[in-house]
């Protein structure tokens, strides 16, 4: 009878590890993607897997407040933000990313290197005897943060930079639920509200950049220098 909980935890850990690996693959796919609509949809699928990871951790670690975070991730990042951004792309009629600062093959190579860095950094936090599910996802969380930060620097269009910022936030969320099984509920609610408001404000900002400069290339903001 005592073996069942151990086996259940091992099975849960495998599920979380598999979904975390898919999240990381999608993050690298975003680095190589130039079609903005597809970039948005990859982000939505990544967020869906993140919500599933949160729900799995909540189930196996008996942390019901993480279910709320999973539902909020589903509503905000899988449904609302992609719909908002796809409508913005349709309205501005800009579908393809301009050439990034670093070309795609080198960008993917850099993303792979940052993934390796993420696993090296996470190694110092690894506790094989720690109870619960989700500790192995920390390496993926760090990798998401690093790759998202690199994408923000590498992309020229404001909308893809916003998506990189949101994927970076996905990494922070995954780190929170994998290390501490979530933050206090009021903090999580505040963060998701801030993400939704920030996405709306940044969407408006992107639209204004497009209207003013007839492009989403943020390098043209240099014209504002006095």
Buried (B, 14 or more C-beta within 10 A) or exposed (E): EEEEEEEEBEEBBEBBBEBBBBBBEBBBBBBEBBEBBBBBBBBBBBBBBBBBBBBBBBBBBEBEEBBBBBBBBBBBBBBBBBEBBBEBBEEBEBEEBBEBEBEBEEBBEBBBEBBEBBBEBBEEBEEEEEEBBBBBBBBBBBBBBBBBBBBBEBBBBBBBBBBBBBBBBBBBBBBBBBBEBBBEEEEBBEBBEEBBEBBEEBBEEBBEBBEEBEBBBBEBEEEEEE
